[in-house]
Amino acid sequence: NQNPLPAGQKGQMIKIAEDNTMTLSVTRLTDGAGLKPHIHKTHDEIIYVIKGTMQIFVNDNWVDARAGSIHFNPMGKVHGTRQTGAEAAVAISIFTPAMKEPDRHFVQ
């Protein structure tokens, strides 16, 4: 509630903490929004789903993830996310080392 979605947007990533070893972000996705399949060249990513349902693109397939699911995206491996279900999906992402690549763009 402290970080409402900007008008017309269906997803947002909020950086919570960062140092040289990691970046911690919270992502919220609504209405089918997501991140198209992509790779990270400089860091690994761990995704922990807090609320709602989503799909994660891994090994050329979309797999279901819900609250309590955890997923590891190794550096250089194609992955993506998209919200599914009736409520917003909220997830924590931990990037290690810290995410220094340009911001990704949500598929709205």
C-alpha positions in Angstrom: 0.0 0.0 0.0 3.0 2.3 0.6 4.0 1.9 -3.1 0.9 2.0 -5.2 1.3 1.1 -8.9 1.7 4.1 -11.1 -1.4 4.8 -13.3 -1.5 2.4 -16.3 1.2 0.0 -15.0 0.6 -3.6 -14.0 3.9 -4.4 -12.5 6.7 -2.9 -10.4 10.0 -3.8 -8.8 11.0 -2.1 -5.6 14.6 -2.2 -4.4 14.7 -2.9 -0.7 18.4 -3.3 0.0 21.7 -3.5 -1.8 25.4 -3.8 -1.2 28.2 -5.3 -3.3 27.1 -8.9 -2.5 23.4 -8.8 -3.2 20.3 -6.8 -4.2 16.9 -7.5 -2.5 13.8 -6.5 -4.4 10.0 -7.0 -4.0 8.1 -7.4 -7.3 4.3 -7.0 -7.7 2.5 -8.2 -10.8 -1.2 -7.8 -11.7 -3.5 -8.6 -14.6 -1.1 -11.0 -16.4 1.9 -8.7 -16.3 5.4 -10.2 -16.2 9.0 -10.2 -17.3 9.6 -11.7 -20.7 12.2 -14.5 -20.9 15.7 -13.0 -20.4 19.1 -13.9 -18.9 21.4 -12.3 -16.3 25.0 -12.1 -17.3 26.5 -11.1 -14.0 24.4 -12.6 -11.2 22.2 -15.4 -10.0 18.6 -14.8 -8.8 16.4 -16.5 -6.2 12.7 -15.9 -6.3 10.4 -16.5 -3.3 6.7 -16.1 -4.0 4.9 -14.4 -1.1 1.4 -14.0 -2.4 -0.7 -15.0 -5.4 0.2 -17.2 -8.3 2.6 -16.8 -11.2 4.4 -18.8 -13.7 8.1 -19.0 -14.1 9.8 -19.7 -17.5 12.4 -22.4 -17.0 13.9 -25.0 -19.3 11.7 -23.8 -22.2 8.5 -24.3 -20.2 6.2 -22.1 -18.0 5.8 -23.8 -14.6 3.3 -22.8 -11.9 4.5 -21.1 -8.7 2.3 -19.9 -5.7 2.8 -18.5 -2.3 5.6 -20.4 -0.6 7.3 -21.5 -3.9 11.0 -20.8 -4.3 13.0 -20.8 -7.5 16.7 -20.5 -8.4 17.7 -18.8 -11.7 21.4 -19.4 -12.3 23.5 -16.8 -14.2 23.2 -17.2 -18.0 20.0 -19.4 -17.8 16.9 -18.1 -19.7 14.0 -17.3 -17.3 10.9 -15.1 -17.0 7.8 -14.6 -14.9 4.1 -13.8 -15.4 1.2 -13.3 -13.0 -1.7 -15.7 -13.1 -4.8 -15.9 -11.0 -7.2 -13.4 -9.6 -5.0 -11.6 -7.1 -1.7 -9.7 -7.5 1.4 -11.8 -7.3 4.1 -10.6 -4.9 7.6 -12.1 -4.8 11.0 -11.4 -3.3 14.0 -11.5 -5.6 17.5 -11.9 -4.3 20.3 -11.2 -6.8 23.9 -12.2 -6.0 26.2 -10.5 -6.5 24.3 -7.2 -6.6 22.3 -6.5 -9.8 24.3 -4.0 -11.8 22.6 -4.8 -15.2 20.1 -2.3 -16.7 16.5 -2.4 -15.4 14.3 -5.0 -17.0 11.0 -4.0 -18.6 7.7 -5.5 -17.6 5.4 -7.0 -20.2 2.1 -5.1 -19.5 
